[in-house]
């Protein structure tokens, strides 16, 4: 089985790490975005209710002659309650309802409230749950003169921001394949650049081995402590090998020199003994051979 290269491992780990980081960032963005959207919805709710309180005015019967045609009038006390045409009873999922003495007189309430939930609470956002859905309810009492008994109530579904969050998620999801490609390519090029000096060391070591010249040394820019240590380790190994081979050559040369004379004598005496028939001379030749052999 072929082992994976360090480049492949670094690329894989880099891609996995980047995926984890991206996933964590996306999860945090989703949580933060949801929280921000909730706060934005609550802020929009209170702002719309407060803005609508400025669009209410009490008019005496004689004051109705100089009003805008688009305004809406409701009989109120001895005169009329004017609801300006700028009054917004629905905007971006927020419903605004106008109550007089607890009775709905203008606008719309999207959910049915219990008797306890119907109680007005000035300037406070309450939460009302209906099944799995949650609604924010905000009440405010107009502070203008002659508007006693009036209440403005704003209601919005908490999930109104979900569509925005869903759009953000849909925009982010197509980016993941691109991030994957960037992660893999980035990891590969980073590992390739980081390990290039190692490839150079291997190439120089193979060249020294092929040329059998142990006096050569590996040379690379000392741009990192790890690579410098690796280079020095290879060079120390080549130095030891060179010293061993030089010692072996010296030993071979010395042994050859020391053995040359006695071997020559032994060979000469052997040839002489083979030629002579006299036992004494034959014996003397063997004694010479024995001494030289020892």
N, C-alpha and C positions, 0 to 999 in steps of 0.2 A: 504493500500500500504506500502510495506516494505521500510523503509528509507535506503539510502546508508550509509555505514560506513565511518568514517573519513579516514580509510586506503584506501578504494576504491576511495574516493574523492582526496586524496593526490596522489595516483597512477595515476589517470586520469589527474589531473592538471600537474603532473610531466611529463607524457608522452606528453601531448599537448605542454607544454613549450619546451621540448626537440625537438619535431617535428618542432616547429616554429624556434628554434635556428638553427636546421639542414637545414631547408628550406632557412633561411636567409644566412647561410654560403655557401650553394650550389649556391644561386643566386650571392653572392659576388664573389665566386670562378669562376662562369661562366663569369661574367663581367670582372674580373681581368685577367682570362685566355685568354679571347678574346682580351683584350687590349695587353697583353703580346705577344700573337701570332701575332697580327698585327705588333707590334714593331719588333718581330723576323723576320717576312716576309720582312719588310722594310730593316732590317739590312742585311738579306741574299741577298736581291736584290742588294744593294749597294756593298756588299762584292764581289759578283760574277762578277759584272760589272768591279769593280776595278781590280780583279784578271785577268780578260780577257784582260785588257789593257796591261798587262805585256807579253801577248802571241803574240803580234803583232810586226813585225820588217820589216824594209825596207832593201832589198837586191839589190845590183848591179848585173847585169847579170852574171859577173864572180864569184860571191859569191855563186851561187846556187849549186855548185858541192859538197859542204861539208854539206849539210842539211840532216835532217832526212827524211826517206822515207814516214813517216806518216803525214808530214806537208802538208798544202794546200797552193797553190800559186795563186796569182791573179796579172795580169799585172797592174802595178802602176807606173806612171811617166815614167822614163827611165829604170826602173828595175822591181822588183817584190815586192809584199806585201806577206810576209810569215805569215801564220796563224798556229801557233804551234799546234801539235796534242793534247796538254793539254787544248786548247781552248774549253770551254764548252758552247755550244749554247742552251742547255736545262738542267735544273737540278731542280727537286722537284717543278715543276710548274712554274719555272722562265724561260722565253724565252729571249735569247740574240740575237740581230741583229746588224750587222755591216753595216754602211752607208758610202758611199763616195760621197761627194757633194750632199747629200740629196737622193741618190739612194741606195736601199738595194742591197748589194753585197754578203752578207753571213748571214746565220742564218734565223730566222723566226720571223715575227710579227703576233701575234695571233688575233689582232683586227685592223679594219680599222680606221685610224685617219683622222680627218678633216684637212684642210690646216692649220688652226690655231693651232691644237693640234700637228701637225707634226714639228713645230718649236722646235729646240733643245735648251735645257737649262742646261748648264754645272753644275753638282754637286747638282741638286735639284730634289727632289721627287715630282712629280705631280700626281694628281688624275684625272682619266678619267672615266666617268660613261657611261655604256651601258645598258639601261633599268634599271633593279633592281640590276645589278652587278657593282662593282667598281673595277677599275684596278689602280695599281701603275705603274708609268712610271718614269724611272731614266735614265738620259743621262750623258755621260762622254766623254771628248775629250782626246785621248791619248796624252801624253806630250813628247813622244820620238821624236827625230829628224826625219825629212823627212816624218812625218805622218800627214801633213797638209790636212785638208778636210775630215779627218776620224772622225766618231762618233760611239760610242757604246751605244746602247739603250737596257735597260732591262725592261721587262713588266711582271707583275705577277697579277693574280686575288686575290683580297682581301680575297676571300672565300677559298683560298688554305689551310688555317689553320682550316677550319670548320670540316674537316674530323678528325683532331686530337682532336678538341674540342668534336666532336660527340663520339669518342672513349672514351674520359675521362668521358663523361656523361653516356655512356653505362656501364662503369665500376662502376660508383657511384650508379646508380639506383638499382642494386641488393643488395646494402648495406642497403637500406632503410628498408626492412622488418626486417633485423637483428637488425638495430638500434631501430626499434619499439619494438621488443622483449626485447632488453636490457633496453629500457626506462621503459617498463611496469614492468619487474622484478626488476629493480633498484628502481623504485618508490615504489613498494610493500615492498621490504626488508627495504628500508629506513624508510617508514612509520611504518612498523612493529616494527623496533628497537626503533623509536622515541616514539611510543605509548605504548610500553611494560610496562613502569612504571605506566601508566594510568590503564592498565589491572590489574596490581598488586594492585593498590589502590582499584579498584572495587572489586577484589577478597577478600581483607582484610575487606572491608566494609561489604560485604555479610556475611563473616564469623562472624564478630562482631554481625551483626543483627541476624544470625541464633543461635548463642550461647547466645544471650541476656546478654552479659557481657559488659556493657558500660564502664568498667574501662580499657578495652584494648584500645590501640592506634595504628594508622597506622604508619608503619615504612618502609621507603624506602631510598635508598641513595640520599642525597641532591645534585644531579648532575646538577640541573638547577633551576633557580629562579621560573619558572612557576610551576614546579612540587612541589617544596617546598611550594609555596603558596597554591596549591590545597590540599596537605597533611595537612597543618596547618589549613585550613578551615574545612576539615573533622574532625580533632581532636578537634577543638573548638566546632563544632556542637555536637560531642559525649560528650564533657565535659558539655555543657549546658544541654543536655538531661539527663546525669547522675545526675547532680545537681537537675533537676526538679523531676526525679523519686525518688531520695533520700529525697527531701523535701516532696513529696507526701507520702512516706512511714512514714516519721517522723510525718506528720500531722495525718495520719491514726492511728499511734500508740498512739499519744497524745490524740486524740479524743476518742479512745477506752478506754484509761485509765480514762479520765475525766467522761465518760458516764457510766462506769461500776458500780460505787457505787449508783448513783441515780436510774439507771435502776433496780438494785437489790432490792433497797428499794421499788420502785414502784411495782415490781412483788410480793414482800413479802406482801405489804399492800393490793394488789389486792386479793391475796389468803386469807388473814385474813378477808377482808371485805366480801368475798364470804361465809366464814364460819360463821360469826357473824350475829345475828338477832336483836341485840339491836340497836335501831336507833342512839343513841348517839355515840356508838363505830363505827357504820357504817359511821356516819358523820365525826368522827375524822380520820378514815382511808382515807376517800376521801380528807380531807384537807391535810393530809401528801402527798398523791399522787399528789395533785395540786402543793404543794411547790416543791417537787422533780422534777416535770415536768418543772416548771419554771426555 
